[in-house]
Amino acid sequence: MTTTKTSNGARAAIGDIAPKLAEITDDVLFGDVWERPELSKRDRSLVTCAALVATGKTEQMTFHLPRAIENGVTRAELIEMITHLAFYVGWPSAMSAVGKAKELLPEPGKEPGR
């Protein structure tokens, strides 16, 4: 299998402590699942971010929110997704997610943390 910058990410991040988890993350999750043509990467990003909001996995949003922007999801769409989910997954989950989004996705023309 040809490795790419994306498919080497887990090996670089966790390969020293969890080599098998890194391998299947790179090869199966990002090398196969994310490459399936049935959903666009944009749609996969939106679904993934929604799942992270729903399950309260704000730490994983550090990777996936910026990736969603790279994959064509807009900042406004991500904020709207969080707002919409507040009524389905709970207010605390949405509030935590919007705090992470504010940190990671500053308004255009503004620096993070301002």
C-alpha positions as CSV (number, residue, x, y, z in Angstrom):
1,M,0.0,0.0,0.0
2,T,1.2,3.5,-0.8
3,T,1.5,5.6,2.3
4,T,0.6,9.3,2.2
5,K,1.1,12.1,4.6
6,T,-2.4,11.5,6.0
7,S,-1.9,7.7,6.3
8,N,1.3,8.1,8.4
9,G,-0.3,10.4,11.0
10,A,-1.2,7.8,13.6
11,R,2.1,6.1,13.2
12,A,3.9,9.3,14.0
13,A,1.5,10.3,16.8
14,I,1.1,7.0,18.7
15,G,3.1,4.3,16.8
16,D,5.7,4.1,19.6
17,I,3.2,3.2,22.3
18,A,0.3,1.5,20.3
19,P,1.8,0.3,17.0
20,K,-1.2,-1.9,16.0
21,L,-3.7,0.9,16.8
22,A,-1.6,3.3,14.7
23,E,-1.4,0.7,11.9
24,I,-5.2,0.1,11.7
25,T,-5.9,3.8,12.0
26,D,-3.7,4.7,9.1
27,D,-4.4,1.7,6.9
28,V,-8.0,0.8,7.6
29,L,-9.7,4.0,8.9
30,F,-7.8,6.6,6.8
31,G,-6.5,4.3,4.1
32,D,-9.8,2.5,3.3
33,V,-12.9,3.8,5.1
34,W,-12.2,7.5,4.4
35,E,-11.4,6.7,0.8
36,R,-14.6,4.9,0.0
37,P,-16.5,6.7,-2.8
38,E,-20.0,6.3,-1.3
39,L,-19.6,9.4,0.8
40,S,-17.5,12.4,-0.1
41,K,-14.7,13.4,2.4
42,R,-16.8,16.5,3.1
43,D,-19.8,14.4,4.1
44,R,-17.6,12.1,6.1
45,S,-16.1,15.0,8.0
46,L,-19.6,16.4,8.8
47,V,-20.8,13.0,10.0
48,T,-17.6,12.5,12.0
49,C,-17.8,15.9,13.7
50,A,-21.4,15.3,14.5
51,A,-20.5,12.0,16.1
52,L,-17.8,13.7,18.2
53,V,-20.3,16.3,19.4
54,A,-22.9,13.7,20.2
55,T,-20.4,11.6,22.2
56,G,-18.6,14.6,23.9
57,K,-15.3,13.7,22.4
58,T,-13.9,17.3,22.3
59,E,-10.3,16.2,22.4
60,Q,-10.7,14.5,19.0
61,M,-12.3,17.7,17.6
62,T,-8.8,19.2,17.6
63,F,-8.0,17.1,14.6
64,H,-11.4,16.7,13.0
65,L,-12.7,20.3,13.0
66,P,-9.8,21.7,11.0
67,R,-9.9,18.6,8.8
68,A,-13.6,19.3,8.1
69,I,-12.7,22.8,6.9
70,E,-10.0,21.3,4.6
71,N,-12.6,18.9,3.3
72,G,-15.0,21.7,2.3
73,V,-17.3,22.0,5.4
74,T,-17.6,25.7,6.2
75,R,-17.2,27.2,9.7
76,A,-20.8,28.3,9.6
77,E,-22.0,24.8,8.8
78,L,-20.0,23.4,11.7
79,I,-21.5,25.9,14.1
80,E,-25.0,25.2,12.7
81,M,-24.4,21.5,13.1
82,I,-23.5,22.0,16.8
83,T,-26.5,24.3,17.4
84,H,-28.8,21.7,15.7
85,L,-27.4,18.9,17.8
86,A,-27.9,20.7,21.1
87,F,-31.5,19.6,21.0
88,Y,-30.8,16.0,20.1
89,V,-27.6,15.2,22.1
90,G,-27.8,17.6,25.0
91,W,-26.9,21.1,25.8
92,P,-23.6,20.3,27.7
93,S,-22.2,18.4,24.7
94,A,-23.1,21.3,22.4
95,M,-21.6,23.9,24.7
96,S,-18.4,21.9,25.0
97,A,-18.2,21.5,21.3
98,V,-18.8,25.2,20.5
99,G,-16.1,26.1,23.0
100,K,-13.7,23.9,21.1
101,A,-14.9,25.3,17.8
102,K,-14.3,28.8,19.0
103,E,-10.8,27.8,20.0
104,L,-10.0,26.0,16.7
105,L,-12.0,28.0,14.1
106,P,-11.7,31.7,14.7
107,E,-13.9,34.1,12.9
108,P,-12.4,35.1,9.6
109,G,-9.9,37.9,10.2
110,K,-9.5,37.0,13.9
111,E,-6.7,35.1,15.5
112,P,-7.4,32.1,17.8
113,G,-8.0,33.0,21.4
114,R,-9.1,36.6,20.8
